[in-house]
Amino acid sequence: MTITRRSFQPHLTEKPSGWALGAPLYVPAMHPDLLKIANAEKIAFIRTMIICTEDAVAEKDVELSLRQLGNFLPLISSIASKRRFIRPRNPQVLKRILDLPGIDKIDGFVLPKFNRANRDQYLEALRGTRFLIMPTLETADVFDPYAMRELAVSLSEDAMKARIILIRIGGNDLLNLLGLRRPRGMTLYETPLSGVISQLVTTYKPLGFSLSAPVYEYLDDNATLEREIRLDMAHGLVGKTAIHPEQIPMIERHYAVSRQDHEMALSILNRDMPAVFRMHDAMCEVSTHSNWARQILQRYHCYGQDQSATDVSYLSPTSSYA
């Protein structure tokens, strides 16, 4: 491992909640406004950008994109509210990127096509650094529950688990493996990926990982995008990558918390509350709803209260549920 990489070790990046990333925006490494976007001179409202050297860059342009990164990285300004990630093309490209000048300006890496075959190559390249990690599940292994269980357990037992902020689901790559493209007007939950997403959630989340939702590639169908965001959240997914800046406000608007949910979350985590109580016409049970309540408070910290939510009559939290 090079001295450059070891020099990051004393200054570990604090691992934020996955909710803090908002709706990350993919930006090709060849984009002419890459620096302006990174320095909030353009699209200033984005919380997270992912600089892509993989699918968004043609094979013939990889070397040029790496040269552009080498010129770009030292010029990035420090902005506390912004997160910048790089998606390398593969483990070999990752190693080259780690040696670029200015790489210390980056928060972490999105690891594409992450599976058992390349897991060690990716993790060993990053071991001993302070970078955050977002592996992306988007290969044929994803359709094999046993392979996913093996990968999930291996990650949960690795010290690098502390650097994994989110595990991403590559919806379009998975559909491509099936020879499909999401039909216009349909959510992913109306395609064969519905069961796959459920399986990934029930495999990874019990081991302490958060998963993020796949992109929605149509820009002229906000109604379906909104339906999909609601289903993402019902499946426990954290955040959703945007393909265009126009999608970001809509996605993040759904993450604001209703007054009712905020009040219930605070009450559930209040040690003075009874084990089971009634609030806002819902049963609140401390032992089974505490993890949900923590997620609600993380969302509230990042996005605040949903001012458009319909209110309901308040019922005393100290009432028993009987």
SVG drawing of the C-alpha trace seen along z (x, -y; Angstrom):
<svg xmlns="http://www.w3.org/2000/svg" viewBox="-59 -30 64 50">
<polyline fill="none" stroke="black" stroke-width="0.4" points="0.0,0.0 1.4,-3.4 2.3,-6.1 -0.3,-8.4 -3.1,-6.0 -1.7,-5.4 -1.5,-9.2 -5.3,-9.3 -5.6,-7.0 -5.3,-9.5 -8.1,-11.7 -11.0,-9.3 -14.2,-10.6 -17.0,-10.6 -19.7,-8.2 -22.9,-10.2 -26.4,-8.7 -27.3,-7.5 -30.2,-10.0 -27.7,-12.8 -26.7,-12.0 -30.1,-13.0 -30.7,-12.2 -27.1,-11.9 -26.5,-13.1 -24.4,-11.1 -22.1,-13.4 -19.8,-11.9 -16.1,-12.5 -16.0,-14.1 -18.7,-16.7 -17.5,-20.2 -19.0,-21.7 -17.6,-19.1 -15.7,-21.6 -18.5,-24.1 -20.9,-21.4 -18.4,-20.1 -17.8,-23.7 -21.6,-24.5 -21.2,-27.1 -23.8,-25.2 -26.7,-23.1 -25.8,-24.4 -28.7,-22.6 -27.3,-19.1 -26.1,-17.4 -24.1,-14.6 -22.4,-14.2 -21.1,-10.9 -18.4,-11.4 -18.6,-8.5 -15.9,-6.8 -17.9,-3.7 -21.2,-3.5 -21.2,-7.2 -17.7,-7.1 -17.0,-5.2 -14.1,-2.7 -12.1,-4.9 -12.4,-7.9 -11.3,-6.2 -7.7,-7.6 -8.9,-11.0 -11.4,-11.0 -8.6,-10.0 -6.5,-12.9 -9.4,-15.2 -9.9,-13.9 -6.2,-14.5 -6.6,-18.1 -10.0,-18.5 -9.4,-17.1 -6.8,-19.6 -9.3,-22.4 -12.2,-21.2 -13.2,-23.6 -14.0,-22.4 -17.8,-22.7 -19.0,-21.0 -22.5,-20.5 -21.4,-18.7 -20.3,-15.1 -18.3,-14.0 -17.9,-10.4 -16.2,-8.8 -17.4,-5.7 -14.3,-4.0 -14.7,-1.7 -13.2,1.3 -10.7,2.2 -7.7,1.5 -9.0,-2.0 -9.8,-2.6 -6.1,-2.0 -5.0,-4.5 -7.5,-7.1 -6.3,-6.7 -2.9,-7.9 -4.2,-11.0 -3.2,-14.4 -6.0,-15.9 -7.8,-12.6 -8.0,-13.7 -10.8,-16.1 -13.1,-13.2 -15.4,-11.7 -15.5,-8.1 -16.2,-5.7 -19.1,-4.0 -18.0,-0.4 -19.7,0.8 -20.5,4.5 -19.6,5.4 -19.7,9.2 -17.7,12.0 -15.3,12.1 -14.0,8.5 -14.9,7.9 -11.3,8.4 -9.7,6.3 -12.0,3.4 -11.7,3.6 -7.9,4.2 -7.4,1.1 -9.3,-1.0 -8.2,0.7 -6.3,-1.7 -7.8,-4.8 -10.5,-7.0 -12.9,-6.9 -16.6,-6.0 -17.8,-3.2 -21.0,-2.4 -20.9,1.0 -23.4,1.5 -25.2,4.8 -25.8,5.1 -24.5,8.5 -26.1,11.9 -25.1,12.9 -27.9,10.6 -30.5,13.2 -28.9,15.9 -30.1,15.6 -27.3,17.8 -24.6,15.7 -26.2,12.5 -26.3,14.1 -22.6,15.1 -21.6,11.6 -23.6,9.9 -22.2,12.0 -18.6,11.5 -19.1,7.8 -20.7,7.7 -17.6,9.5 -15.1,7.3 -13.7,4.2 -14.5,2.3 -18.2,2.5 -17.6,-0.7 -16.9,-2.5 -20.0,-1.3 -22.5,-4.1 -25.0,-2.6 -25.3,0.5 -26.7,-0.5 -29.0,1.5 -28.3,1.2 -31.8,1.5 -31.0,0.8 -28.1,3.3 -30.2,6.0 -33.0,5.4 -30.4,5.5 -29.4,9.0 -33.0,10.0 -33.2,8.4 -35.6,5.9 -36.1,2.2 -38.6,0.7 -41.8,-0.2 -42.8,-3.8 -45.4,-4.4 -44.4,-1.4 -42.4,-1.4 -39.6,1.2 -42.0,2.9 -44.2,3.8 -41.3,5.6 -39.3,8.8 -37.1,6.7 -39.8,6.4 -38.9,9.7 -35.2,9.1 -35.4,5.8 -37.4,7.4 -34.8,10.2 -31.9,7.8 -33.6,5.8 -34.3,8.8 -30.7,10.1 -28.7,7.0 -30.7,4.8 -30.7,7.3 -26.9,7.3 -26.9,3.5 -26.6,2.3 -28.7,-0.4 -29.7,-0.1 -30.5,-2.8 -33.0,-2.8 -32.3,-2.5 -32.7,-5.4 -35.9,-6.3 -34.9,-7.1 -37.9,-8.9 -38.0,-12.7 -41.6,-13.3 -43.5,-11.0 -43.3,-12.5 -46.5,-10.7 -44.8,-7.3 -41.6,-8.6 -43.6,-9.7 -45.3,-6.3 -41.9,-4.6 -40.4,-6.8 -43.2,-5.9 -42.6,-2.2 -38.9,-2.7 -39.5,-4.0 -42.1,-1.3 -39.3,1.2 -36.9,-0.6 -34.6,-2.0 -32.6,-5.1 -32.2,-7.7 -32.6,-7.5 -30.0,-8.5 -31.1,-11.2 -30.3,-11.1 -31.1,-14.8 -31.1,-17.8 -34.8,-18.3 -35.5,-15.1 -33.7,-16.0 -36.2,-18.4 -39.0,-15.9 -37.2,-13.0 -36.0,-14.8 -39.4,-16.4 -40.7,-12.9 -38.1,-12.4 -39.5,-15.2 -41.2,-13.7 -44.9,-14.2 -45.7,-15.8 -47.4,-12.6 -44.5,-10.4 -42.1,-12.8 -44.2,-12.9 -44.6,-9.1 -40.8,-8.6 -40.0,-10.9 -42.5,-9.2 -41.3,-5.7 -37.7,-6.6 -38.8,-8.4 -37.8,-6.1 -40.7,-7.4 -43.3,-6.1 -45.2,-2.8 -44.1,0.3 -47.3,0.0 -49.4,-3.1 -51.9,-4.6 -51.0,-7.7 -52.5,-9.2 -54.8,-6.2 -51.8,-3.8 -50.3,-1.3 -46.8,-2.3 -44.7,0.5 -41.3,-0.5 -39.8,3.0 -40.8,3.3 -40.9,-0.3 -37.6,-1.7 -35.5,-1.1 -38.2,-2.8 -38.3,-5.7 -34.5,-6.2 -34.8,-6.3 -37.6,-8.9 -35.4,-11.1 -32.5,-10.8 -34.8,-11.9 -36.2,-14.7 -32.6,-15.9 -31.8,-16.0 -35.1,-17.1 -37.3,-18.6 -41.1,-18.4 -43.4,-17.9 -45.5,-21.0 -48.0,-19.6 -48.8,-16.5 -52.4,-16.1 -52.8,-16.4 -55.0,-14.1 -56.4,-14.5 -54.0,-13.9 -54.5,-11.1 -52.8,-11.0 -49.5,-9.0 -50.0,-7.8 -53.2,-6.0 -52.9,-2.2 -53.6,-0.6 -56.4,1.7"/>
</svg>
